[in-house]
């Protein structure tokens, strides 16, 4: 991270730029929201360098204290209170750990609470190591990064203008002008990537004013389309570039929560590079309350931070999205950080097959057993029809000149849900008939047969089965685990 020579460094590891100073950094996060804080943490934990302009008083503890853990919430299944494991499934791993610690910490009184600067200063923490309170959690998490100067903290800068350059129809955001709250001095921060994590999208509004035109996201979430998707499937709309899952209330069923998938395109403005709208994705006004919930803000910031870190490594959002199969690689990074991207209500984050089940679902190869609920049913046995359907959904390594389709077997009618997949499996000789005419679509697959069917599809380095090759039934978790290496190879090309 490079900064101009006249930058003044205060005690408590807080940076105060001089008047008309220009600060250069890799990534700039602006805002005092929970999304800003979690984006910062995600970038730092991914090894990135970042400047955080808080743009106002920091009241994270107060915001979270207002969100009671005892709030009335319901399961995604109608008429049943949400259980502890379901509550955990929608939250990322880091958020679960945070809340577990949060409940054990007392809140500071107003008289003993530190200032917004001291609250996130490692020096302040060192002077009073025994200071109780939930605010300690915030400063403890970022203290090492302040000390190493991987994080540059500027607490009192109010954003005044967003500067950009334009070449033809492409806009490149590169700088934000700030005004120091107490001295009224102005300074600039120049960054490759700027994250607007202000609660009301101040930077995006300023950018719109500067461009003298309406700037719209690449994908705008609407109420009608969202609710229509819920009627088709319990997961609602699942986007190819989904980066997070949040909860929203079903307007047609009061008290019922639904999973809402957030696509990366809703954070990106059309024809604009170097800018992400983090705390307020593109959506209709009726959906804004969904994204103002503290837990949702946490999820948005954490996911956007991982995206920003990945983009910074490659040179920007455009460079990130120009990579082959970038969506698969990015979503895999998120899932490996314990961030759910696909909504299941029965697969916990510590499930040994969490990554495989998430990624195989993201690829639309094996998802929920039924469209009308969010359960994966990991221990349910796999039938030949289910396996044929999964094989048909695998991305093909090369498009065949003609798609072979065999005549239907005697025990599979044209009305069978997997009829086309079964005929393709027979024609391509990937799955056997039971005899000359019957397929036995309801027969449960054994682990030995699964290995025999999938072995030709595996990369050369996999020479032993991923599940014990015996005559016991294949479970749905075994199927996802066994298909995951095939997907990895095909998406890596």
Helices and strands as residue ranges (DSSP letters): E 8-9, G 11-13, E 15-16, E 22-30, H 34-45, E 50-53, H 60-65, H 84-89, H 93-102, H 116-119, H 122-127, H 135-147, E 151-154, E 157-167, E 170-180, E 186-196, H 202-211, H 223-232, E 242-249, E 257-263, G 264-267, E 272-273, E 275-277, G 285-287, H 288-291, H 294-314, H 317-321, H 326-336, H 354-362, H 384-393, H 419-427, H 447-454, G 455-457, H 476-491
